[in-house]
Amino acid sequence: MNVPTSVELRCTEVAGATRYNFRVASDYGFRHLLLSVNNPLCRARFIGTAGTHSWWRAQAQNATEKSLFTLPFGFTIVSSEAASMDAVSSFDVTETMSTSYALHENYPI
């Protein structure tokens, strides 16, 4: 716990893209950014702390346009062992976000 750990984030290259924007945040809504970087390659390095949950997303761009950001991917750095394949654990977005909503009549009627 509390050990700085380097994680490489990778995305799938997009035809025609010349740069990629990466965002890492401590919350799903990306209100608390931990990393914001623009790279010519479809990867970025994030230094996080073992035992913390984070979210990341990517965006492709060319000289005139930017794509929408990907849906957020959640991950937890579970180890500071750089050689360990289990150093990073991903988690499903549906585990942490609402999957339904309801509209109710105003009160009082």
C-alpha positions in Angstrom: 0.0 0.0 0.0 1.0 3.6 -0.6 3.9 2.5 -2.9 4.2 4.6 -6.2 3.8 2.2 -9.1 4.1 2.9 -12.8 1.4 1.6 -15.1 1.4 1.8 -18.9 -2.1 2.6 -20.5 -2.6 1.4 -24.1 -5.3 2.0 -26.6 -6.1 0.7 -30.0 -4.7 3.0 -32.7 -7.2 4.8 -34.9 -6.6 5.2 -38.7 -5.8 8.9 -39.4 -5.2 9.8 -35.8 -2.0 11.8 -35.2 -2.3 12.2 -31.4 -4.0 10.6 -28.4 -5.4 12.3 -25.3 -5.3 10.3 -22.1 -7.1 11.2 -18.8 -6.8 9.3 -15.5 -9.1 10.3 -12.6 -9.9 9.2 -9.1 -13.6 9.3 -9.9 -15.9 8.0 -12.7 -17.0 11.5 -13.6 -13.4 12.7 -14.2 -13.8 15.7 -11.8 -10.5 14.9 -10.0 -7.9 14.4 -12.7 -4.7 12.6 -11.8 -3.2 12.7 -15.3 -4.0 14.6 -18.5 -1.5 14.0 -21.4 -1.4 14.3 -25.2 0.8 11.8 -26.9 1.7 10.9 -30.5 1.6 7.2 -29.6 -1.4 5.3 -28.4 0.0 4.8 -24.9 0.7 6.8 -21.7 2.5 6.2 -18.4 0.6 6.7 -15.2 2.3 6.6 -11.7 -0.3 5.7 -9.2 -0.4 4.3 -5.7 -0.9 0.6 -4.9 -4.3 0.0 -3.3 -6.2 2.9 -5.0 -9.0 2.8 -7.6 -8.6 4.9 -10.7 -10.4 5.5 -14.0 -8.9 6.1 -17.4 -10.1 7.0 -20.9 -8.6 7.9 -24.3 -9.4 10.2 -27.2 -8.0 10.2 -30.8 -7.4 13.3 -32.7 -5.9 14.6 -36.0 -5.1 18.1 -37.2 -8.8 19.2 -37.4 -10.9 16.8 -35.3 -11.1 14.9 -32.0 -13.1 11.8 -31.4 -15.3 11.3 -28.4 -13.5 9.9 -25.3 -13.9 6.1 -24.8 -16.0 4.9 -22.0 -14.1 5.0 -18.7 -12.1 1.9 -17.7 -11.7 1.2 -14.0 -8.5 -0.3 -12.5 -6.9 -0.8 -9.2 -3.1 -1.1 -8.7 -2.9 -4.1 -6.4 0.9 -4.5 -6.3 4.1 -2.5 -6.7 5.8 -5.5 -8.4 6.6 -4.1 -11.9 7.2 -7.7 -13.2 4.0 -9.1 -11.9 1.2 -9.7 -14.4 -1.2 -9.2 -11.5 0.1 -5.7 -10.6 -3.1 -4.1 -12.1 -6.6 -5.3 -11.8 -9.4 -4.0 -13.9 -13.0 -3.8 -12.7 -16.3 -3.7 -14.6 -17.9 -0.2 -14.9 -21.3 -1.8 -14.2 -20.2 -2.7 -10.7 -19.9 1.0 -9.8 -22.6 2.8 -11.7 -26.4 2.9 -11.8 -28.0 0.7 -14.3 -31.6 2.0 -13.9 -33.5 5.1 -13.0 -37.1 6.0 -12.3 -39.3 9.1 -12.6 -41.9 9.6 -9.9 -44.9 11.9 -9.6 -44.2 15.2 -7.7 -45.3 15.3 -4.1 -47.8 16.5 -3.0 -50.2 15.4 -5.7 
